[in-house]
Amino acid sequence: MVRPVIHIILHIVAPGIAARFLRPGRWKLAWAAMLSAWLIDLDHLMADPMFDPDRCSLGFHPLHSFPAIALYLIVSIFPQTRLLGIGLLIHIVLDGLDCLWMAVW
């Protein structure tokens, strides 16, 4: 039960740290933009069961697929969408760390 709680906390804290670093003067707006990347978890609604704490989301859910991740890399290049792209990549990295954590423990 501890792993999901830590995972959710990291999904909130990591974008905040990135926002403070990338946009120190407007970090709250940057943080909000990066937190909006959490919307990619809507693809969990298509899974059965919707939430499985022992399932790796990378490669399983459509918005967590490798073609989608490539798109997130492209989105992070352009200034207009950079914060969203970085938020999406942070989300994917954290989900990947969760997958590793599941494999080890």
MOPAC internal coordinates of N, CA, C and O (Angstrom, degrees):
PM7 1SCF
backbone

  N    0.0000 0     0.00 0     0.00 0    0    0    0
  C    1.4589 1     0.00 0     0.00 0    1    0    0
  C    1.5227 1   111.70 1     0.00 0    2    1    0
  O    1.2310 1   120.53 1   157.54 1    3    2    1
  N    1.3130 1   116.59 1   -22.46 1    3    2    1
  C    1.4618 1   120.59 1  -178.65 1    5    3    2
  C    1.5163 1   111.16 1   -69.94 1    6    5    3
  O    1.2310 1   120.25 1   139.46 1    7    6    5
  N    1.3398 1   117.12 1   -40.54 1    7    6    5
  C    1.4614 1   120.59 1  -176.56 1    9    7    6
  C    1.5293 1   113.24 1   -57.12 1   10    9    7
  O    1.2310 1   118.55 1   131.77 1   11   10    9
  N    1.3421 1   120.36 1   -48.23 1   11   10    9
  C    1.4691 1   119.13 1   179.02 1   13   11   10
  C    1.5349 1   113.49 1   -61.23 1   14   13   11
  O    1.2310 1   120.48 1   144.50 1   15   14   13
  N    1.3204 1   116.68 1   -35.50 1   15   14   13
  C    1.4754 1   119.71 1   179.77 1   17   15   14
  C    1.5183 1   110.24 1   -67.25 1   18   17   15
  O    1.2310 1   120.55 1   134.03 1   19   18   17
  N    1.3270 1   116.55 1   -45.97 1   19   18   17
  C    1.4687 1   119.93 1   177.88 1   21   19   18
  C    1.5203 1   110.11 1   -62.05 1   22   21   19
  O    1.2310 1   120.53 1   140.16 1   23   22   21
  N    1.3177 1   116.60 1   -39.84 1   23   22   21
  C    1.4693 1   121.28 1   179.51 1   25   23   22
  C    1.5370 1   110.98 1   -59.74 1   26   25   23
  O    1.2310 1   120.37 1   133.92 1   27   26   25
  N    1.3049 1   116.90 1   -46.08 1   27   26   25
  C    1.4662 1   120.55 1  -179.88 1   29   27   26
  C    1.5277 1   110.75 1   -66.16 1   30   29   27
  O    1.2310 1   120.22 1   137.90 1   31   30   29
  N    1.3192 1   117.18 1   -42.10 1   31   30   29
  C    1.4674 1   120.35 1   178.50 1   33   31   30
  C    1.5269 1   110.07 1   -60.26 1   34   33   31
  O    1.2310 1   120.24 1   137.08 1   35   34   33
  N    1.3335 1   117.15 1   -42.92 1   35   34   33
  C    1.4609 1   120.01 1   178.54 1   37   35   34
  C    1.5235 1   112.08 1   -63.37 1   38   37   35
  O    1.2310 1   120.33 1   145.88 1   39   38   37
  N    1.3401 1   116.98 1   -34.12 1   39   38   37
  C    1.4684 1   120.58 1   177.71 1   41   39   38
  C    1.5372 1   111.74 1   -65.82 1   42   41   39
  O    1.2310 1   120.20 1   158.81 1   43   42   41
  N    1.3083 1   117.22 1   -21.19 1   43   42   41
  C    1.4588 1   121.34 1   177.56 1   45   43   42
  C    1.5278 1   110.80 1   -93.08 1   46   45   43
  O    1.2310 1   120.48 1   135.29 1   47   46   45
  N    1.3294 1   116.69 1   -44.71 1   47   46   45
  C    1.4685 1   121.85 1  -172.84 1   49   47   46
  C    1.5355 1   112.30 1   -75.17 1   50   49   47
  O    1.2310 1   119.79 1   135.70 1   51   50   49
  N    1.3207 1   118.00 1   -44.30 1   51   50   49
  C    1.4671 1   121.06 1  -175.35 1   53   51   50
  C    1.5313 1   112.48 1   -59.20 1   54   53   51
  O    1.2310 1   118.72 1   133.58 1   55   54   53
  N    1.3380 1   120.05 1   -46.42 1   55   54   53
  C    1.4662 1   118.48 1   176.11 1   57   55   54
  C    1.5341 1   112.24 1   -63.89 1   58   57   55
  O    1.2310 1   120.44 1   147.75 1   59   58   57
  N    1.3277 1   116.77 1   -32.25 1   59   58   57
  C    1.4668 1   119.79 1   177.95 1   61   59   58
  C    1.5174 1   111.54 1   -64.37 1   62   61   59
  O    1.2310 1   120.73 1   137.44 1   63   62   61
  N    1.3207 1   116.21 1   -42.56 1   63   62   61
  C    1.4709 1   120.32 1   177.61 1   65   63   62
  C    1.5222 1   110.19 1   -64.39 1   66   65   63
  O    1.2310 1   120.53 1   135.54 1   67   66   65
  N    1.3214 1   116.59 1   -44.46 1   67   66   65
  C    1.4688 1   120.42 1   178.26 1   69   67   66
  C    1.5221 1   110.87 1   -61.91 1   70   69   67
  O    1.2310 1   120.14 1   139.50 1   71   70   69
  N    1.3159 1   117.33 1   -40.50 1   71   70   69
  C    1.4641 1   121.38 1   179.97 1   73   71   70
  C    1.5240 1   110.95 1   -63.48 1   74   73   71
  O    1.2310 1   120.24 1   136.75 1   75   74   73
  N    1.3262 1   117.15 1   -43.25 1   75   74   73
  C    1.4788 1   120.77 1   178.84 1   77   75   74
  C    1.5205 1   110.71 1   -62.20 1   78   77   75
  O    1.2310 1   120.40 1   145.57 1   79   78   77
  N    1.3250 1   116.85 1   -34.43 1   79   78   77
  C    1.4541 1   121.33 1  -179.60 1   81   79   78
  C    1.5295 1   111.89 1   -77.91 1   82   81   79
  O    1.2310 1   120.15 1   136.16 1   83   82   81
  N    1.3391 1   117.31 1   -43.84 1   83   82   81
  C    1.4606 1   121.77 1  -174.24 1   85   83   82
  C    1.5236 1   113.85 1   -80.63 1   86   85   83
  O    1.2310 1   120.22 1   144.32 1   87   86   85
  N    1.3314 1   117.18 1   -35.68 1   87   86   85
  C    1.4641 1   121.94 1  -177.23 1   89   87   86
  C    1.5261 1   109.75 1  -135.63 1   90   89   87
  O    1.2310 1   119.50 1  -111.39 1   91   90   89
  N    1.3322 1   118.56 1    68.61 1   91   90   89
  C    1.4720 1   120.12 1  -174.93 1   93   91   90
  C    1.5267 1   113.59 1   -57.35 1   94   93   91
  O    1.2310 1   119.61 1   145.48 1   95   94   93
  N    1.3131 1   118.35 1   -34.52 1   95   94   93
  C    1.4619 1   121.12 1  -178.79 1   97   95   94
  C    1.5174 1   113.83 1   -77.77 1   98   97   95
  O    1.2310 1   120.38 1   154.56 1   99   98   97
  N    1.3145 1   116.87 1   -25.44 1   99   98   97
  C    1.4683 1   121.60 1  -177.73 1  101   99   98
  C    1.5266 1   110.05 1  -132.12 1  102  101   99
  O    1.2310 1   121.17 1  -135.56 1  103  102  101
  N    1.3201 1   115.36 1    44.44 1  103  102  101
  C    1.4549 1   119.89 1  -172.32 1  105  103  102
  C    1.5252 1   113.13 1   -66.39 1  106  105  103
  O    1.2310 1   120.09 1   149.31 1  107  106  105
  N    1.3268 1   117.43 1   -30.69 1  107  106  105
  C    1.4752 1   118.65 1  -178.78 1  109  107  106
  C    1.5272 1   111.00 1   -66.14 1  110  109  107
  O    1.2310 1   120.92 1   137.71 1  111  110  109
  N    1.3280 1   115.84 1   -42.29 1  111  110  109
  C    1.4619 1   120.21 1   177.85 1  113  111  110
  C    1.5323 1   110.34 1   -65.94 1  114  113  111
  O    1.2310 1   120.84 1   137.86 1  115  114  113
  N    1.3355 1   116.00 1   -42.14 1  115  114  113
  C    1.4644 1   120.05 1   178.17 1  117  115  114
  C    1.5241 1   111.03 1   -63.07 1  118  117  115
  O    1.2310 1   120.86 1   139.09 1  119  118  117
  N    1.3297 1   115.97 1   -40.91 1  119  118  117
  C    1.4614 1   120.64 1   179.32 1  121  119  118
  C    1.5307 1   110.10 1   -62.63 1  122  121  119
  O    1.2310 1   120.59 1   136.52 1  123  122  121
  N    1.3239 1   116.47 1   -43.48 1  123  122  121
  C    1.4682 1   120.73 1   178.71 1  125  123  122
  C    1.5283 1   110.69 1   -61.67 1  126  125  123
  O    1.2310 1   120.62 1   138.22 1  127  126  125
  N    1.3345 1   116.42 1   -41.78 1  127  126  125
  C    1.4635 1   120.07 1   179.03 1  129  127  126
  C    1.5256 1   110.66 1   -62.50 1  130  129  127
  O    1.2310 1   121.03 1   138.14 1  131  130  129
  N    1.3329 1   115.63 1   -41.86 1  131  130  129
  C    1.4634 1   118.95 1  -179.77 1  133  131  130
  C    1.5271 1   111.96 1   -71.93 1  134  133  131
  O    1.2310 1   120.25 1   144.72 1  135  134  133
  N    1.3183 1   117.13 1   -35.28 1  135  134  133
  C    1.4670 1   119.78 1   176.83 1  137  135  134
  C    1.5235 1   111.86 1   -65.71 1  138  137  135
  O    1.2310 1   120.45 1   153.19 1  139  138  137
  N    1.3392 1   116.74 1   -26.81 1  139  138  137
  C    1.4669 1   119.45 1   178.77 1  141  139  138
  C    1.5321 1   111.34 1   -62.94 1  142  141  139
  O    1.2310 1   120.68 1   161.81 1  143  142  141
  N    1.3249 1   116.31 1   -18.19 1  143  142  141
  C    1.4654 1   119.94 1   177.31 1  145  143  142
  C    1.5244 1   111.33 1   -64.06 1  146  145  143
  O    1.2310 1   120.33 1   162.13 1  147  146  145
  N    1.3111 1   116.97 1   -17.87 1  147  146  145
  C    1.4570 1   121.01 1   178.48 1  149  147  146
  C    1.5400 1   111.32 1   -60.74 1  150  149  147
  O    1.2310 1   120.92 1   162.32 1  151  150  149
  N    1.3204 1   115.85 1   -17.68 1  151  150  149
  C    1.4644 1   119.93 1   179.52 1  153  151  150
  C    1.5298 1   112.34 1   -62.34 1  154  153  151
  O    1.2310 1   120.13 1   161.15 1  155  154  153
  N    1.3340 1   117.35 1   -18.85 1  155  154  153
  C    1.4696 1   117.27 1   178.14 1  157  155  154
  C    1.5278 1   110.98 1   -66.50 1  158  157  155
  O    1.2310 1   120.07 1   165.64 1  159  158  157
  N    1.3096 1   117.48 1   -14.36 1  159  158  157
  C    1.4624 1   119.84 1   176.80 1  161  159  158
  C    1.5247 1   112.02 1   -74.57 1  162  161  159
  O    1.2310 1   119.90 1   176.09 1  163  162  161
  N    1.3254 1   117.80 1    -3.91 1  163  162  161
  C    1.4660 1   119.73 1   174.59 1  165  163  162
  C    1.5233 1   111.29 1   -61.87 1  166  165  163
  O    1.2310 1   120.52 1   156.73 1  167  166  165
  N    1.3353 1   116.60 1   -23.27 1  167  166  165
  C    1.4623 1   118.24 1   178.44 1  169  167  166
  C    1.5298 1   112.28 1   -67.59 1  170  169  167
  O    1.2310 1   120.26 1   166.09 1  171  170  169
  N    1.3198 1   117.10 1   -13.91 1  171  170  169
  C    1.4662 1   120.37 1   175.22 1  173  171  170
  C    1.5351 1   110.58 1   -66.61 1  174  173  171
  O    1.2310 1   120.29 1   157.59 1  175  174  173
  N    1.3281 1   117.05 1   -22.41 1  175  174  173
  C    1.4625 1   120.66 1   179.58 1  177  175  174
  C    1.5299 1   111.80 1   -64.72 1  178  177  175
  O    1.2310 1   120.61 1   158.58 1  179  178  177
  N    1.3332 1   116.44 1   -21.42 1  179  178  177
  C    1.4677 1   120.43 1  -178.65 1  181  179  178
  C    1.5264 1   112.04 1   -86.95 1  182  181  179
  O    1.2310 1   120.13 1   171.43 1  183  182  181
  N    1.3194 1   117.36 1    -8.57 1  183  182  181
  C    1.4716 1   120.92 1  -176.68 1  185  183  182
  C    1.5242 1   110.94 1   -90.51 1  186  185  183
  O    1.2310 1   121.54 1   -24.54 1  187  186  185
  N    1.3163 1   114.67 1   155.46 1  187  186  185
  C    1.4608 1   120.35 1   176.23 1  189  187  186
  C    1.5232 1   108.17 1  -131.78 1  190  189  187
  O    1.2310 1   118.58 1   -69.64 1  191  190  189
  N    1.3102 1   120.31 1   110.36 1  191  190  189
  C    1.4589 1   126.84 1     1.97 1  193  191  190
  C    1.5323 1   111.20 1   -75.26 1  194  193  191
  O    1.2310 1   121.50 1   -22.50 1  195  194  193
  N    1.3119 1   114.74 1   157.50 1  195  194  193
  C    1.4545 1   120.57 1  -177.03 1  197  195  194
  C    1.5259 1   111.20 1   -60.69 1  198  197  195
  O    1.2310 1   120.39 1   136.71 1  199  198  197
  N    1.3262 1   116.87 1   -43.29 1  199  198  197
  C    1.4591 1   121.53 1   178.84 1  201  199  198
  C    1.5177 1   109.00 1  -122.88 1  202  201  199
  O    1.2310 1   121.43 1   -58.14 1  203  202  201
  N    1.3062 1   114.86 1   121.86 1  203  202  201
  C    1.4616 1   121.06 1   175.28 1  205  203  202
  C    1.5310 1   106.62 1  -130.15 1  206  205  203
  O    1.2310 1   120.09 1   -72.34 1  207  206  205
  N    1.3224 1   117.43 1   107.66 1  207  206  205
  C    1.4649 1   119.74 1  -175.14 1  209  207  206
  C    1.5290 1   113.34 1   -63.40 1  210  209  207
  O    1.2310 1   120.16 1   164.92 1  211  210  209
  N    1.3268 1   117.29 1   -15.08 1  211  210  209
  C    1.4596 1   120.78 1  -179.15 1  213  211  210
  C    1.5288 1   112.95 1  -104.91 1  214  213  211
  O    1.2310 1   120.10 1  -163.27 1  215  214  213
  N    1.3286 1   117.42 1    16.73 1  215  214  213
  C    1.4663 1   121.10 1   179.87 1  217  215  214
  C    1.5246 1   109.05 1  -109.06 1  218  217  215
  O    1.2310 1   120.77 1   -47.85 1  219  218  217
  N    1.3078 1   116.14 1   132.15 1  219  218  217
  C    1.4622 1   121.23 1   174.57 1  221  219  218
  C    1.5249 1   107.79 1   -80.10 1  222  221  219
  O    1.2310 1   120.67 1   -57.01 1  223  222  221
  N    1.3234 1   116.33 1   122.99 1  223  222  221
  C    1.4638 1   119.90 1  -176.51 1  225  223  222
  C    1.5255 1   112.41 1   -76.57 1  226  225  223
  O    1.2310 1   119.94 1   155.98 1  227  226  225
  N    1.3388 1   117.73 1   -24.02 1  227  226  225
  C    1.4687 1   120.22 1  -179.19 1  229  227  226
  C    1.5237 1   109.90 1   -67.30 1  230  229  227
  O    1.2310 1   121.21 1   -54.92 1  231  230  229
  N    1.3125 1   115.30 1   125.08 1  231  230  229
  C    1.4520 1   120.64 1  -179.35 1  233  231  230
  C    1.5219 1   114.00 1    81.79 1  234  233  231
  O    1.2310 1   119.84 1   171.25 1  235  234  233
  N    1.3256 1   117.90 1    -8.75 1  235  234  233
  C    1.4587 1   121.08 1   179.86 1  237  235  234
  C    1.5238 1   111.16 1   -97.57 1  238  237  235
  O    1.2310 1   120.41 1   129.48 1  239  238  237
  N    1.3227 1   116.83 1   -50.52 1  239  238  237
  C    1.4626 1   121.79 1  -179.46 1  241  239  238
  C    1.5289 1   109.95 1   -89.62 1  242  241  239
  O    1.2310 1   119.78 1   -34.80 1  243  242  241
  N    1.3389 1   118.03 1   145.20 1  243  242  241
  C    1.4717 1   120.91 1  -176.30 1  245  243  242
  C    1.5363 1   114.21 1   -56.93 1  246  245  243
  O    1.2310 1   119.79 1   138.17 1  247  246  245
  N    1.3171 1   118.00 1   -41.83 1  247  246  245
  C    1.4629 1   119.83 1  -179.24 1  249  247  246
  C    1.5247 1   112.39 1   -81.63 1  250  249  247
  O    1.2310 1   120.52 1  -178.69 1  251  250  249
  N    1.3153 1   116.60 1     1.31 1  251  250  249
  C    1.4645 1   122.83 1   174.94 1  253  251  250
  C    1.5315 1   109.66 1  -115.16 1  254  253  251
  O    1.2310 1   120.70 1  -161.80 1  255  254  253
  N    1.3221 1   116.26 1    18.20 1  255  254  253
  C    1.4622 1   121.34 1  -178.83 1  257  255  254
  C    1.5330 1   110.11 1   -84.27 1  258  257  255
  O    1.2310 1   121.11 1   -14.79 1  259  258  257
  N    1.3118 1   115.49 1   165.21 1  259  258  257
  C    1.4505 1   119.51 1  -177.44 1  261  259  258
  C    1.5368 1   112.79 1   -69.19 1  262  261  259
  O    1.2310 1   118.60 1   144.18 1  263  262  261
  N    1.3404 1   120.27 1   -35.82 1  263  262  261
  C    1.4739 1   118.64 1   172.61 1  265  263  262
  C    1.5403 1   111.86 1   -62.84 1  266  265  263
  O    1.2310 1   120.23 1   142.10 1  267  266  265
  N    1.3169 1   117.16 1   -37.90 1  267  266  265
  C    1.4679 1   120.27 1   177.83 1  269  267  266
  C    1.5207 1   110.54 1   -64.87 1  270  269  267
  O    1.2310 1   120.39 1   139.68 1  271  270  269
  N    1.3373 1   116.87 1   -40.32 1  271  270  269
  C    1.4619 1   120.60 1   179.01 1  273  271  270
  C    1.5235 1   110.20 1   -62.78 1  274  273  271
  O    1.2310 1   120.11 1   141.33 1  275  274  273
  N    1.3274 1   117.40 1   -38.67 1  275  274  273
  C    1.4689 1   120.77 1   176.29 1  277  275  274
  C    1.5272 1   110.49 1   -61.25 1  278  277  275
  O    1.2310 1   120.65 1   140.06 1  279  278  277
  N    1.3266 1   116.37 1   -39.94 1  279  278  277
  C    1.4656 1   120.65 1   176.92 1  281  279  278
  C    1.5307 1   110.78 1   -63.91 1  282  281  279
  O    1.2310 1   119.88 1   141.02 1  283  282  281
  N    1.3269 1   117.84 1   -38.98 1  283  282  281
  C    1.4680 1   121.32 1   178.96 1  285  283  282
  C    1.5293 1   110.90 1   -64.14 1  286  285  283
  O    1.2310 1   120.54 1   145.12 1  287  286  285
  N    1.3258 1   116.57 1   -34.88 1  287  286  285
  C    1.4672 1   120.07 1   175.42 1  289  287  286
  C    1.5237 1   110.54 1   -63.93 1  290  289  287
  O    1.2310 1   120.74 1   137.09 1  291  290  289
  N    1.3163 1   116.19 1   -42.91 1  291  290  289
  C    1.4713 1   120.50 1   179.24 1  293  291  290
  C    1.5247 1   110.50 1   -65.51 1  294  293  291
  O    1.2310 1   120.09 1   136.69 1  295  294  293
  N    1.3267 1   117.43 1   -43.31 1  295  294  293
  C    1.4651 1   122.17 1  -179.68 1  297  295  294
  C    1.5298 1   110.81 1   -60.47 1  298  297  295
  O    1.2310 1   120.56 1   146.29 1  299  298  297
  N    1.3316 1   116.53 1   -33.71 1  299  298  297
  C    1.4678 1   119.46 1  -177.59 1  301  299  298
  C    1.5356 1   112.95 1   -74.94 1  302  301  299
  O    1.2310 1   119.94 1   170.04 1  303  302  301
  N    1.3104 1   117.71 1    -9.96 1  303  302  301
  C    1.4669 1   121.29 1   179.97 1  305  303  302
  C    1.5295 1   111.65 1   -77.14 1  306  305  303
  O    1.2310 1   120.45 1   141.39 1  307  306  305
  N    1.3235 1   116.74 1   -38.61 1  307  306  305
  C    1.4674 1   121.12 1  -172.36 1  309  307  306
  C    1.5296 1   111.23 1   -83.38 1  310  309  307
  O    1.2310 1   119.90 1   -45.96 1  311  310  309
  N    1.3245 1   117.80 1   134.04 1  311  310  309
  C    1.4742 1   120.89 1  -176.88 1  313  311  310
  C    1.5337 1   113.92 1   -55.67 1  314  313  311
  O    1.2310 1   119.97 1   142.92 1  315  314  313
  N    1.3235 1   117.66 1   -37.08 1  315  314  313
  C    1.4641 1   121.23 1  -176.88 1  317  315  314
  C    1.5270 1   112.50 1   -67.27 1  318  317  315
  O    1.2310 1   120.24 1   151.97 1  319  318  317
  N    1.3135 1   117.14 1   -28.03 1  319  318  317
  C    1.4587 1   121.10 1  -175.66 1  321  319  318
  C    1.5325 1   112.62 1  -119.90 1  322  321  319
  O    1.2310 1   120.81 1  -172.03 1  323  322  321
  N    1.3257 1   116.05 1     7.97 1  323  322  321
  C    1.4670 1   120.81 1  -173.67 1  325  323  322
  C    1.5293 1   112.98 1   -58.08 1  326  325  323
  O    1.2310 1   120.27 1   133.14 1  327  326  325
  N    1.3351 1   117.09 1   -46.86 1  327  326  325
  C    1.4745 1   118.86 1  -177.47 1  329  327  326
  C    1.5247 1   111.79 1   -63.17 1  330  329  327
  O    1.2310 1   120.65 1   138.43 1  331  330  329
  N    1.3200 1   116.36 1   -41.57 1  331  330  329
  C    1.4661 1   119.62 1   176.68 1  333  331  330
  C    1.5239 1   109.94 1   -62.32 1  334  333  331
  O    1.2310 1   120.73 1   134.47 1  335  334  333
  N    1.3333 1   116.21 1   -45.53 1  335  334  333
  C    1.4623 1   120.64 1   179.94 1  337  335  334
  C    1.5147 1   112.13 1   -60.62 1  338  337  335
  O    1.2310 1   120.40 1   136.96 1  339  338  337
  N    1.3163 1   116.83 1   -43.04 1  339  338  337
  C    1.4622 1   120.28 1   177.93 1  341  339  338
  C    1.5234 1   110.10 1   -64.98 1  342  341  339
  O    1.2310 1   120.44 1   139.19 1  343  342  341
  N    1.3254 1   116.77 1   -40.81 1  343  342  341
  C    1.4645 1   120.01 1   176.64 1  345  343  342
  C    1.5221 1   111.65 1   -60.67 1  346  345  343
  O    1.2310 1   120.59 1   139.06 1  347  346  345
  N    1.3210 1   116.48 1   -40.94 1  347  346  345
  C    1.4672 1   120.47 1   178.18 1  349  347  346
  C    1.5246 1   110.88 1   -64.67 1  350  349  347
  O    1.2310 1   120.68 1   137.63 1  351  350  349
  N    1.3254 1   116.31 1   -42.37 1  351  350  349
  C    1.4653 1   119.85 1   179.61 1  353  351  350
  C    1.5249 1   111.61 1   -67.18 1  354  353  351
  O    1.2310 1   120.14 1   140.13 1  355  354  353
  N    1.3272 1   117.33 1   -39.87 1  355  354  353
  C    1.4694 1   120.00 1   175.51 1  357  355  354
  C    1.5218 1   109.61 1   -60.07 1  358  357  355
  O    1.2310 1   120.62 1   136.37 1  359  358  357
  N    1.3165 1   116.43 1   -43.63 1  359  358  357
  C    1.4653 1   121.36 1   179.27 1  361  359  358
  C    1.5325 1   110.36 1   -58.45 1  362  361  359
  O    1.2310 1   120.72 1   132.90 1  363  362  361
  N    1.3192 1   116.22 1   -47.10 1  363  362  361
  C    1.4630 1   121.33 1  -178.63 1  365  363  362
  C    1.5327 1   110.96 1   -64.79 1  366  365  363
  O    1.2310 1   120.53 1   137.68 1  367  366  365
  N    1.3334 1   116.58 1   -42.32 1  367  366  365
  C    1.4726 1   119.77 1   178.53 1  369  367  366
  C    1.5310 1   110.39 1   -61.53 1  370  369  367
  O    1.2310 1   120.60 1   136.25 1  371  370  369
  N    1.3257 1   116.46 1   -43.75 1  371  370  369
  C    1.4664 1   119.61 1   179.35 1  373  371  370
  C    1.5218 1   111.62 1   -64.88 1  374  373  371
  O    1.2310 1   120.45 1   141.76 1  375  374  373
  N    1.3269 1   116.75 1   -38.24 1  375  374  373
  C    1.4693 1   119.21 1   176.24 1  377  375  374
  C    1.5262 1   110.39 1   -66.17 1  378  377  375
  O    1.2310 1   120.40 1   143.42 1  379  378  377
  N    1.3387 1   116.84 1   -36.58 1  379  378  377
  C    1.4559 1   120.70 1   176.65 1  381  379  378
  C    1.5251 1   111.56 1   -65.12 1  382  381  379
  O    1.2310 1   120.58 1   139.65 1  383  382  381
  N    1.3338 1   116.50 1   -40.35 1  383  382  381
  C    1.4652 1   119.97 1   176.38 1  385  383  382
  C    1.5262 1   110.84 1   -62.95 1  386  385  383
  O    1.2310 1   120.82 1   142.94 1  387  386  385
  N    1.3255 1   116.03 1   -37.06 1  387  386  385
  C    1.4564 1   119.82 1   177.04 1  389  387  386
  C    1.5258 1   110.93 1   -64.09 1  390  389  387
  O    1.2310 1   120.58 1   140.79 1  391  390  389
  N    1.3287 1   116.49 1   -39.21 1  391  390  389
  C    1.4635 1   120.78 1   177.21 1  393  391  390
  C    1.5332 1   110.36 1   -62.76 1  394  393  391
  O    1.2310 1   120.58 1   138.00 1  395  394  393
  N    1.3260 1   116.50 1   -42.00 1  395  394  393
  C    1.4630 1   119.98 1   177.42 1  397  395  394
  C    1.5184 1   110.87 1   -64.11 1  398  397  395
  O    1.2310 1   120.71 1   137.94 1  399  398  397
  N    1.3397 1   116.24 1   -42.06 1  399  398  397
  C    1.4514 1   120.79 1   179.76 1  401  399  398
  C    1.5307 1   110.26 1   -60.12 1  402  401  399
  O    1.2310 1   120.88 1   139.11 1  403  402  401
  N    1.3500 1   115.92 1   -40.89 1  403  402  401
  C    1.4641 1   120.08 1   178.65 1  405  403  402
  C    1.5268 1   111.01 1   -63.46 1  406  405  403
  O    1.2310 1   120.60 1   140.92 1  407  406  405
  N    1.3226 1   116.47 1   -39.08 1  407  406  405
  C    1.4624 1   120.62 1  -177.59 1  409  407  406
  C    1.5306 1   111.59 1   -69.26 1  410  409  407
  O    1.2310 1   120.37 1   147.77 1  411  410  409
  N    1.3153 1   116.90 1   -32.23 1  411  410  409
  C    1.4543 1   121.17 1  -176.75 1  413  411  410
  C    1.5235 1   111.37 1   -84.53 1  414  413  411
  O    1.2310 1   120.24 1   139.72 1  415  414  413
  N    1.3239 1   117.15 1   -40.28 1  415  414  413
  C    1.4689 1   120.04 1  -177.90 1  417  415  414
  C    1.4833 1   110.17 1  -109.23 1  418  417  415
  O    1.2310 1   120.10 1   180.00 1  419  418  417

